[in-house]
Amino acid sequence: MSGGARAHVTSAKAGYVLAVAVLTAFATSDPDHLTVWAWVAVLLLTVPAIIVTLPLLYVLVPIGWALTDHFHVAWPTTCAYVLSLSVAATVNAVLFSALRKRRGGRRLRQGSSEELPGPY
């Protein structure tokens, strides 16, 4: 993969993680009202890694809620959700990279629709 293509993939993964973080912050910014469409979007965007990172979610979010209840501010809960789901998005990005490396033999020729032969 050329340097430009590698930078494009890396920036796409960073954009994906950033999008998950922003949507999570938007969905959970008000502890008394969850923005459902954004929450569903975040959960769908973080599959399959959300399964692996659920323990992190179950540990951090109650701590965030306890701090929110104690100090009467919303940011601890929002930060707990953003951190947990950003970790899930990062895990997904790493899994995508590993899968892409493993399947690396099948690439399209530049300017052609023919596939190069590769290992399976």
N, C-alpha and C positions, 0 to 999 in steps of 0.2 A: 504494500500500500504506500503510495507516495506521501510526502510530508503534508501537502495541501489537503489530501483526502483524510489523513489521520487527524489533522487539526479540525476538519469539518466534523468528523465523528465525535471527537472529544468535546467540541463546543455544543454539539447536539445533545450529548449526555449531560453536560453541565446545564444546558437550557431545560432539559427534562427535569432534573433535580430541582432547579430553581422554580419551575412551573409548579411542581408538587408542593414546594415550600410556600409559595405565594397563595396557591389555592387553599392550602391547609390553614394558613393565617387568616384568610378571608372567611373560611367556613367556621372557624372557632374563635373569632375575635370577640364575640359577645357570648359570655358563658351562659346566659339565660336564653339564647336563641341560636340554634345551629342552622347555618345556611345549607339546606339539604342538598341542593343540586351540586354545590361545590364539594360537599362532603362525599357524595356518591362518586363524583368524578375523581377525587383523590384516592378513594378506595379502589376504584377500577384501575387507575394508573399505577398503583403500587402492587398489583397482583403480578407475580406469585410471591414476591419477597415479603409481603405483609404477613404471610403465614409464619415465616421464620422470625420476624421481628415483633410478633405480638407480645412476647414476654416483656420486651422493652417498653412497649406501649402500656402494658398493665402495671409496670413499675413506675414509670415517669408521670403518667397522667394523674394517678391519685395524689402524688406529691404535689403536682401543679394545682390540683383542686384544693388541697389542704392549705397551700400558700394563698390561693385566691380567696378562700373563706376567711383566713386569718387576717390578711392585709386589705381585703376588699378592693383588689385590683384584678383585672382580667389577664394581664400578660403572663403570669406563671403557667396558667393552663394552656394558653395559646402556644407558648414556647415549648411546653412538654409535647403537645401534639405535633408541632412543626419539627422538632428534633426527632421524634420517633418516626414520623412518616418520611422525613428526609433521609433517614438511615435506610428505610425500606427502599426508597427510590435509588439510593446509591448502590445498594446490594443488587437491585435490578440492573443498573448500568454495568456493574462488574460482571454479572451473569451474562448480559448481552455481549460484552467484550469477549468473554471466554467462549461463548457459543460461536461468535463470529470468527475467532481465531481457529477454532476447531474445524469449521466449515470453510476455511480460507482458500481451498483449492478451486472453488467454483467462483470465478470472477468474470465479469463481462469485459470483453476487449473494448478498449477505448474507441469510440466511434463505430462500433459494430454491435449487432445483437447476438452474435455467436458467443456461446459459452466456451471457456477454456476447460479442458479436461482436468479433473482433479481427484484427489483421494476421497473415498467415501467411508 
